[in-house]
Structures are given as C-alpha cells and as structure tokens.
Amino acid sequence: MYSRDVFIGHASEDKATHARPLYDALNRLGLSVSLDEAEVQDGESLSKSVGRALAVLRSSSCS
C-alpha cells in the first residue's frame, strides 16, 4: 500500500497563502505530501475523500 507522510486538508481560501507554501516546503524536505485537491474525486463526499487520504498516512494525529 502506498503511504504518505503528511496530508494537508485546508479551507479553499487558505490554499494560496498557507496550504500550497506548506506543501512545497515539506516536499523540499523530502516528505511525501498529499494536498486535498489531489485526493478529492469528482462526485465524492469530502468526508470520504479525507478518510481515504488519512488511511494511507504512515501515522496520524487529530486535534
């Protein structure tokens, strides 16, 4: 199973100012990063797509 180090979920208004720069910085550090825009499939519920993305994390923590 393919795994990721980090999944970034974000509000659409935070994409350009927070999510994309964080994604780029973590990739430069060599981490495997998934940004929610790449994980959400057309017609799929948000909770299902996020759940699928979280399922392939090497470890997870929610707060």
N, C-alpha and C positions, 0 to 999 in steps of 0.2 A: 504494500500500500504506500502511495506517495504521501509524504508528510511535509508540513510546513513548520517553520519556527514561530512565525508571527502571523496573525490575521488582524487586519485593520478594518474595523467597521466604523462608519462615520456618518454624520449628517451631510446631506448634499452641499449645504452652504460652507462646510469646512473642508471640502475636497482640495481646493487650490491652496488654501492657506495653511492647512495642517496635515491632512492625510497624505497628499502627494509628496510633500517635502519629507515627511517621516518615512514613507515607503522608499523613496530614493536614498535617504541616508542609511536605512537599515540594509538595503541591497548593497550599498557600497561597503558595508562592514562584513558582507558575505553571508548574511542571513537569508533564508528562504522566506519570502514575504508574500502574502496574498492580500490584495486590496479588494474590498467587497464588490467593486464594479466588475471584476473579472469572475466572480463566483456566482452572481445572480443571473439566472437564466430567464429568458422571456416567459412570462406567464407563471413563474414560480413565486410562491409566497416568500416574503422576506425572512420569516422565522425558519422556514425550511432551508433556504439557501445559507443562512448563517449557521444553522445546525449542521449542515453538511460540511461547511468550511471548518467549523470547530472540531468536527470529528477527525480531521486529519492533522490536527496540531500535535506536535511532539509532547507537549504538556499544556495545560490551560489553567487559568485562574480568572475568576469573575469577581468583581466587587461592586 
